[in-house]
């Protein structure tokens, strides 16, 4: 197995969050073993939201379109996450699932 490849845009996004230090943790810090892995599944719901919001803001601006035809921008998504609206909740769940799997793969490769 090899370490997951993270592109430059995604290196700017935190992979986890340490609530005891109010610190976002990034791929390069984990790989360098400068920071521990804190699995998002262990975080409170508000800390999960904080992590996903930071990932949204740190990433590039975007817009997407739903099946119903509504156009959604990054700022729209941030609002939906903050307000615990349907698509915002779904985004938090999907991001947390993705991050848990990615971090598990990274942890396996760091051994």
C-alpha positions in Angstrom: 0.0 0.0 0.0 1.1 3.6 -0.6 0.3 6.8 1.1 -2.8 8.5 -0.4 -1.8 11.3 -2.8 -3.2 14.7 -1.8 -3.1 17.5 -4.4 -2.0 21.0 -3.5 -5.5 22.4 -3.2 -6.5 19.7 -0.7 -3.3 20.2 1.3 -4.7 23.6 2.2 -7.7 21.9 3.9 -7.4 20.5 7.4 -7.9 16.7 7.7 -8.7 16.8 11.4 -9.3 19.0 14.4 -8.0 18.8 17.9 -10.6 20.5 20.1 -8.4 20.4 23.2 -6.0 22.9 21.4 -8.6 24.4 19.0 -6.2 23.4 16.3 -6.8 22.2 12.7 -4.4 19.5 11.6 -3.2 19.2 8.0 -1.9 16.4 5.8 1.7 17.6 5.8 1.8 17.9 9.6 0.4 14.3 9.9 2.9 12.9 7.4 5.8 14.6 9.2 4.5 13.1 12.4 4.4 16.6 13.9 0.7 16.3 14.7 -1.4 13.3 15.8 -4.4 12.0 13.9 -7.7 12.9 15.5 -10.4 10.9 13.8 -13.4 13.1 13.1 -15.8 10.4 14.2 -14.5 11.0 17.8 -15.5 14.7 17.7 -18.7 16.3 18.9 -21.2 17.3 16.3 -20.2 21.0 16.7 -16.5 20.2 16.2 -17.3 18.1 13.2 -19.2 21.0 11.7 -16.3 23.3 12.6 -13.9 21.0 10.7 -16.1 20.8 7.6 -16.7 24.6 7.6 -13.0 25.2 7.7 -12.5 22.8 4.8 -15.1 24.6 2.8 -13.6 28.0 3.5 -10.0 26.8 2.9 -10.8 25.2 -0.4 -11.3 26.9 -3.8 -14.5 28.7 -4.6 -17.0 26.6 -6.5 -20.6 26.2 -7.5 -22.5 23.1 -8.2 -26.0 22.3 -9.4 -28.5 20.0 -7.8 -30.7 17.6 -9.6 -33.6 19.9 -9.0 -31.7 22.6 -10.9 -30.7 24.9 -8.0 -27.2 26.3 -8.3 -25.3 26.2 -5.0 -22.1 28.2 -4.3 -19.5 27.6 -1.7 -21.0 30.4 0.4 -24.5 28.9 0.0 -23.1 25.6 1.3 -21.4 27.3 4.3 -24.7 28.8 5.2 -26.5 25.5 4.9 -23.9 23.8 7.1 -24.1 26.6 9.7 -27.9 26.5 9.7 -28.0 22.6 9.9 -30.1 22.6 6.7 -30.6 19.3 4.7 -27.8 19.6 2.2 -25.5 21.1 4.8 -26.1 18.1 7.2 -25.5 15.7 4.3 -22.3 17.5 3.4 -21.0 17.2 7.0 -21.8 13.5 7.1 -20.2 12.8 3.8 -17.0 14.8 4.6 -16.7 13.1 8.0 -17.0 9.7 6.4 -14.5 10.6 3.7 -12.0 12.0 6.3 -12.3 9.0 8.6 -11.5 6.6 5.7 -8.7 8.8 4.4 -7.1 9.2 7.9 -7.4 5.4 8.4 -5.5 4.8 5.2 -2.8 7.4 6.2 -2.5 5.8 9.6 -2.0 2.3 8.1 0.7 3.7 5.8 2.6 5.5 8.6 3.3 2.3 10.5 
